[in-house]
Amino acid sequence: MQPDNHLRLYRPTIAAPPSDFRGTMRWRYGDTNPVVAAVAEDARVEVGDLVWHPPESSIRPAREAALWIDEPYTPELLQQFFCWGFLGVAMQRSETGEAAPIRVATTGVFVFDAPEGRYRLGTLMGPAVSNDGSVLRDQCVAVVSATSRAIGRVEKCEPTAQASVLVRIYSQVMAPIVA
């Protein structure tokens, strides 16, 4: 068994980004279909963060998903857990202690940091996991093998390896109702 695949019950101390970090506007094109959502009072959200709507709470950045799992988990389970409540990409920031709602894009094409490589059109992308496999990264994505761990698909194929990728996101919370 690879070290990355061990089950773990881990309660990380989630450090918010440095106070001078202001996030990155990641939207490139396409309708964003924004919603306005309240941010949890004890959470800090930056522009460009992947955000989710956990059960019985206000929205939170991706890095906090691990705090909501009460059982041992793998990096794959953490990604899946996050994707069940994936709301979108923050288009406004919210400091810790502010309970004011922010605008969140639920669709559209965004550029995200990613492991350097060439990505095929339509490749499933999900939230990237930290090197130790314990938390999700707020503004990074990685290739995933299952739709249950995906937040979107690669929108543009580059001719050379890149350390970023264009992804068309799909909110799970605001997904279209299918009859």
C-alpha positions in Angstrom: 0.0 0.0 0.0 1.3 3.4 -0.9 1.7 5.9 2.0 -0.7 8.2 0.3 -3.5 5.6 0.5 -3.5 4.9 4.2 -6.7 5.6 6.0 -6.3 8.3 8.6 -8.3 10.2 11.2 -6.6 13.5 11.0 -7.7 16.7 12.6 -5.5 19.3 10.9 -4.9 22.7 12.3 -6.1 24.6 9.3 -4.0 27.6 8.8 -5.5 30.4 6.7 -3.4 31.9 4.0 -1.0 34.7 5.2 -2.9 37.9 6.0 -1.3 39.7 3.0 -2.5 37.0 0.6 -5.4 38.5 -1.5 -6.2 35.5 -3.8 -6.3 35.6 -7.5 -9.3 36.4 -9.8 -9.4 33.1 -11.8 -12.4 33.7 -14.0 -11.5 33.8 -17.7 -14.8 33.6 -19.7 -18.3 32.1 -19.7 -21.4 32.8 -17.7 -20.6 32.6 -14.0 -24.3 32.2 -12.8 -23.3 33.8 -9.4 -25.1 33.1 -6.2 -24.7 35.1 -3.0 -23.9 32.9 0.0 -23.0 33.6 3.6 -19.5 32.7 4.8 -19.0 30.9 8.1 -18.0 33.5 10.6 -14.9 31.5 11.6 -13.7 31.0 8.0 -11.5 33.2 5.8 -12.3 33.1 2.0 -10.1 34.7 -0.6 -11.0 35.6 -4.2 -10.4 32.5 -6.3 -10.9 29.9 -3.5 -12.9 26.8 -4.2 -15.7 26.9 -1.8 -18.2 24.4 -0.6 -21.5 24.4 1.4 -21.2 21.8 4.2 -24.4 20.4 5.8 -25.9 22.8 8.4 -23.3 25.5 7.9 -22.4 28.5 5.8 -19.8 28.2 3.0 -16.2 27.4 3.7 -12.9 27.2 1.7 -11.7 23.8 0.4 -9.0 23.5 3.1 -11.6 23.2 5.8 -13.4 20.1 4.3 -11.1 17.8 6.4 -12.5 19.3 9.6 -16.0 17.9 8.7 -15.1 14.3 8.2 -15.6 12.2 11.4 -14.0 9.0 10.1 -10.7 7.9 8.7 -10.2 9.1 5.1 -8.1 8.8 2.1 -7.3 11.7 -0.2 -9.8 10.4 -2.6 -12.6 10.3 0.0 -11.7 13.8 1.0 -12.1 15.0 -2.6 -15.4 13.2 -2.9 -16.7 14.6 0.4 -15.8 18.1 -0.8 -17.4 17.6 -4.2 -20.8 16.6 -2.7 -21.1 20.2 -1.4 -19.1 22.0 -4.1 -20.7 25.5 -4.6 -18.2 27.2 -6.9 -15.4 29.7 -7.0 -15.3 32.8 -4.6 -15.5 36.0 -6.5 -15.2 38.2 -3.4 -13.2 37.8 -0.2 -14.3 37.5 3.4 -12.1 38.0 6.4 -12.4 35.8 9.5 -15.2 37.2 11.7 -17.1 38.7 8.8 -20.4 37.1 8.3 -21.4 39.2 5.2 -22.4 37.2 2.2 -20.1 37.0 -0.9 -20.7 36.3 -4.6 -19.7 32.8 -5.7 -19.5 31.7 -9.4 -21.3 28.4 -9.9 -20.3 27.9 -13.6 -17.8 29.4 -16.0 -14.2 28.8 -17.1 -11.4 29.5 -14.6 -7.7 29.1 -14.7 -6.2 27.1 -11.8 -2.8 26.2 -10.7 -2.1 22.5 -11.4 0.8 20.0 -11.6 2.8 20.8 -14.7 1.6 18.8 -17.6 -0.4 18.7 -20.8 -4.1 18.2 -20.2 -6.6 16.7 -22.7 -9.9 18.4 -23.4 -12.6 17.0 -21.2 -10.3 15.6 -18.5 -12.0 15.5 -15.1 -10.4 17.9 -12.6 -11.0 18.0 -8.8 -9.5 19.9 -5.9 -5.8 19.2 -5.4 -4.8 17.5 -2.2 -1.8 18.7 0.0 1.4 16.8 -0.3 0.7 14.8 2.9 -2.8 14.0 1.8 -4.6 15.6 4.7 -6.2 18.8 3.3 -7.4 20.2 0.1 -5.8 23.2 -1.5 -8.0 26.2 -2.0 -6.9 27.4 -5.4 -5.4 24.3 -7.1 -6.8 21.4 -9.1 -5.6 18.0 -10.1 -6.7 15.2 -12.5 -9.2 12.8 -10.9 -10.5 9.5 -12.2 -14.1 9.7 -11.1 -17.0 12.2 -11.6 -17.8 11.9 -7.9 -14.4 13.7 -7.2 -14.6 16.3 -10.0 -15.5 19.9 -10.0 -15.2 20.4 -13.7 -13.5 19.5 -17.0 -10.4 20.8 -18.9 -11.6 23.5 -21.3 -8.5 24.2 -23.3 -5.6 22.0 -24.5 -2.2 23.6 -24.5 0.6 22.5 -27.0 3.2 22.5 -24.3 3.3 21.5 -20.6 1.8 24.2 -18.3 1.6 24.7 -14.6 -2.0 25.9 -14.9 -5.1 24.7 -16.6 -8.4 26.2 -17.8 -11.4 24.3 -16.2 -15.1 24.7 -16.8 -16.6 24.3 -13.3 -19.9 22.7 -12.4 -21.4 23.4 -9.0 -23.0 20.4 -7.3 -25.1 22.5 -5.0 -26.6 24.5 -7.9 -26.7 21.7 -10.5 -29.6 21.7 -12.9 -32.6 19.7 -11.8 -33.0 16.6 -14.0 -36.4 15.0 -14.2 
